[in-house]
Amino acid sequence: MSDPVKLAPFTSDFLSDLTNNVQQNGNAVIEAVNQQYQALDSVFNFGTPKIAAIDVSKSKELNRTTYLWLNQVMSQLERAINGLIRTYNAFNITGPPDYLLLDKVKLQQFKLLSFANYRSNVNQNWQLLESTLNKCQTYLQPYLNFAKGV
């Protein structure tokens, strides 16, 4: 399995950097989800779904187009990670310390066209996605080791 997922926090004061950050991290999340589906398929042989990459933002300005794009991306990422979680739960893949099924993820949506709350919302989403993907990866590793005879 690959290295732990590490998403870049959004630290800039420029909107164009926000769209770039969301584009890059969004595609990193999609890539990690697709890799985990492939790893799951190597163990459980259920067929590998393929999640499409994030569409490119049509605007670099703070306007309705960007606002709608940001919410669309967060919805797409939420669907992707929750689909992966449903698959983990369907195969009863759990791990320490509590061996409970994974909870669904609810990402922050952007409620206003105000730039002020974007940084905190997007960074909370990246932290949640990063920790969830890494938890999934940790839970799956023993199954991968067993399948390899390790």
C-alpha positions as CSV (number, residue, x, y, z in Angstrom):
1,M,0.0,0.0,0.0
2,S,1.1,3.5,-0.5
3,D,2.5,6.1,2.0
4,P,0.0,7.9,4.3
5,V,-2.1,10.5,2.7
6,K,-0.8,14.1,3.4
7,L,-3.0,17.0,2.2
8,A,-1.6,20.5,2.0
9,P,-3.3,23.0,4.2
10,F,-4.7,26.2,2.7
11,T,-2.7,29.0,4.2
12,S,-2.8,31.7,1.5
13,D,-4.8,34.9,1.5
14,F,-5.5,34.7,-2.3
15,L,-8.6,33.1,-3.8
16,S,-6.7,31.7,-6.8
17,D,-4.6,29.7,-4.3
18,L,-7.7,28.3,-2.8
19,T,-9.0,26.9,-6.1
20,N,-5.5,25.5,-6.7
21,N,-5.4,24.0,-3.2
22,V,-8.8,22.4,-3.6
23,Q,-8.0,21.1,-7.1
24,Q,-4.7,19.5,-5.9
25,N,-6.0,18.1,-2.6
26,G,-9.3,17.0,-4.2
27,N,-7.4,15.0,-6.8
28,A,-5.1,13.6,-4.2
29,V,-8.1,12.4,-2.2
30,I,-9.7,10.8,-5.3
31,E,-6.4,9.1,-6.2
32,A,-6.1,7.8,-2.6
33,V,-9.7,6.5,-2.7
34,N,-9.0,4.8,-6.0
35,Q,-5.8,3.2,-4.7
36,Q,-7.6,1.9,-1.7
37,Y,-10.3,0.4,-3.9
38,Q,-7.6,-1.4,-5.9
39,A,-6.0,-2.7,-2.7
40,L,-9.4,-3.8,-1.4
41,D,-10.0,-5.6,-4.7
42,S,-6.7,-7.4,-4.4
43,V,-7.9,-9.0,-1.2
44,F,-11.6,-9.4,-1.7
45,N,-11.9,-9.5,-5.5
46,F,-15.1,-7.5,-5.7
47,G,-14.4,-5.3,-8.7
48,T,-12.8,-1.9,-8.5
49,P,-14.9,1.2,-8.9
50,K,-13.1,4.2,-10.5
51,I,-13.8,7.7,-9.1
52,A,-13.4,10.5,-11.6
53,A,-11.0,13.4,-11.1
54,I,-12.1,16.8,-9.9
55,D,-13.3,19.2,-12.5
56,V,-11.2,22.3,-12.9
57,S,-12.6,25.5,-11.6
58,K,-14.0,27.8,-14.3
59,S,-13.1,30.9,-12.3
60,K,-10.3,32.2,-10.1
61,E,-12.4,35.0,-8.6
62,L,-14.7,34.9,-5.6
63,N,-18.0,34.6,-7.4
64,R,-21.0,32.3,-7.7
65,T,-19.2,30.0,-10.1
66,T,-16.4,29.5,-7.6
67,Y,-18.8,29.1,-4.7
68,L,-20.8,26.5,-6.5
69,W,-17.6,24.7,-7.7
70,L,-16.2,24.5,-4.2
71,N,-19.5,23.0,-2.9
72,Q,-19.6,20.6,-5.8
73,V,-16.0,19.4,-5.1
74,M,-16.7,18.9,-1.4
75,S,-19.9,17.0,-2.2
76,Q,-17.9,14.8,-4.7
77,L,-15.2,14.1,-2.1
78,E,-17.8,13.3,0.6
79,R,-19.5,10.8,-1.7
80,A,-16.2,9.3,-2.6
81,I,-15.0,8.8,0.9
82,N,-18.4,7.6,2.2
83,G,-18.5,5.1,-0.7
84,L,-15.1,3.8,0.5
85,I,-16.3,3.7,4.1
86,R,-19.4,1.7,3.0
87,T,-17.1,-0.8,1.3
88,Y,-14.9,-1.1,4.4
89,N,-18.0,-1.6,6.6
90,A,-19.5,-4.1,4.2
91,F,-16.4,-6.2,4.5
92,N,-16.3,-5.6,8.2
93,I,-12.8,-4.1,8.0
94,T,-12.0,-2.5,11.4
95,G,-9.0,-1.9,13.5
96,P,-7.6,-0.9,16.9
97,P,-8.3,0.5,19.3
98,D,-12.0,-0.1,19.3
99,Y,-12.7,-2.4,16.2
100,L,-15.9,-0.5,15.4
101,L,-17.2,0.1,11.9
102,L,-16.2,3.4,10.3
103,D,-18.5,6.4,10.6
104,K,-19.7,8.3,7.6
105,V,-17.9,11.6,6.9
106,K,-19.7,14.9,6.7
107,L,-17.6,17.7,5.1
108,Q,-18.1,21.4,5.7
109,Q,-19.9,23.1,2.9
110,F,-19.4,26.8,2.1
111,K,-22.5,28.7,3.2
112,L,-21.4,32.3,2.2
113,L,-19.6,34.0,-0.6
114,S,-17.3,35.4,2.1
115,F,-13.7,34.4,1.8
116,A,-13.3,34.6,5.6
117,N,-14.6,31.2,6.5
118,Y,-13.1,29.4,3.5
119,R,-9.7,28.7,5.1
120,S,-11.0,27.2,8.3
121,N,-13.7,25.1,6.4
122,V,-11.4,23.8,3.8
123,N,-8.6,22.9,6.3
124,Q,-11.1,21.1,8.5
125,N,-12.2,19.1,5.5
126,W,-8.6,18.3,4.6
127,Q,-7.8,17.1,8.1
128,L,-10.9,14.9,8.3
129,L,-10.3,13.4,4.8
130,E,-6.6,12.8,5.6
131,S,-7.3,11.1,8.9
132,T,-10.1,9.0,7.5
133,L,-8.1,7.8,4.5
134,N,-5.1,7.0,6.7
135,K,-7.3,5.1,9.2
136,C,-8.7,3.1,6.3
137,Q,-5.2,2.4,5.1
138,T,-4.2,1.2,8.5
139,Y,-7.2,-1.0,8.9
140,L,-6.6,-2.6,5.5
141,Q,-2.9,-3.3,5.9
142,P,-3.3,-6.6,7.9
143,Y,-5.5,-8.0,5.2
144,L,-3.0,-7.0,2.5
145,N,-0.2,-8.6,4.6
146,F,-2.2,-11.8,5.0
147,A,-3.0,-11.9,1.3
148,K,0.7,-11.6,0.5
149,G,1.6,-14.3,3.1
150,V,3.5,-11.9,5.4
